[in-house]
């Protein structure tokens, strides 16, 4: 019985450690792009089928960094 409890505790410890390492890396990715894009306006069409976001690109991001910033911004406001 004690052997089973020790194995469960070691498994939980390793799982929590890996989750903690993942969560430590994740907020850093969001912080990189948090100040780069600012929301100016949100508009919806009359049918309600689409939403238009107008974002200001303060840091003049280009190509991959810009699309990553847009993606992370929309994830942050829970659209995607």
C-alpha positions in Angstrom: 0.0 0.0 0.0 2.8 2.4 0.9 4.6 1.5 -2.3 1.5 2.5 -4.4 1.1 5.8 -2.5 4.8 6.6 -3.1 4.4 5.9 -6.9 1.2 8.1 -7.0 2.9 10.9 -5.2 6.0 10.7 -7.5 3.8 10.7 -10.6 1.8 13.7 -9.4 5.0 15.6 -8.5 6.5 15.0 -12.0 3.2 16.0 -13.6 2.9 19.2 -11.6 6.5 20.1 -12.3 6.0 19.7 -16.0 2.8 21.8 -15.9 4.6 24.5 -13.9 7.4 24.6 -16.4 4.9 25.0 -19.2 3.0 27.8 -17.4 6.2 29.6 -16.7 7.0 29.8 -20.4 3.5 30.7 -21.6 2.9 34.1 -20.0 6.2 35.3 -21.3 5.0 34.7 -24.9 1.9 36.9 -24.2 3.8 39.6 -22.6 6.1 40.1 -25.6 3.1 41.2 -27.8 0.9 42.8 -25.1 2.0 46.4 -25.8 2.7 46.0 -29.5 -0.9 46.0 -30.7 -3.7 48.2 -29.3 -7.3 47.9 -30.0 -8.9 51.0 -31.7 -12.3 49.9 -32.7 -14.6 46.8 -32.9 -17.5 46.8 -35.4 -20.1 44.2 -36.3 -22.0 44.0 -39.5 -25.8 44.1 -39.5 -26.3 40.4 -39.9 -23.9 39.7 -37.0 -21.9 37.2 -39.1 -18.5 38.9 -38.7 -16.6 41.1 -36.4 -14.0 43.7 -37.6 -11.1 44.6 -35.2 -9.0 47.6 -36.0 -5.7 47.3 -34.2 -2.8 49.9 -34.1 0.6 48.4 -34.8 2.7 50.6 -32.4 6.0 48.8 -32.8 5.7 48.4 -36.6 5.8 44.6 -36.5 6.1 42.8 -39.9 5.4 39.4 -41.4 5.5 36.5 -38.9 5.8 38.7 -35.8 2.7 40.7 -36.8 0.5 37.7 -37.4 1.7 36.1 -34.2 0.9 39.4 -32.4 -2.6 39.4 -33.8 -3.2 35.8 -33.0 -2.0 36.3 -29.4 -4.1 39.4 -29.0 -7.2 37.6 -30.1 -6.4 34.7 -27.9 -6.0 37.1 -25.0 -9.5 38.6 -25.5 -10.9 35.1 -25.9 -12.1 35.4 -29.5 -10.2 32.3 -30.9 
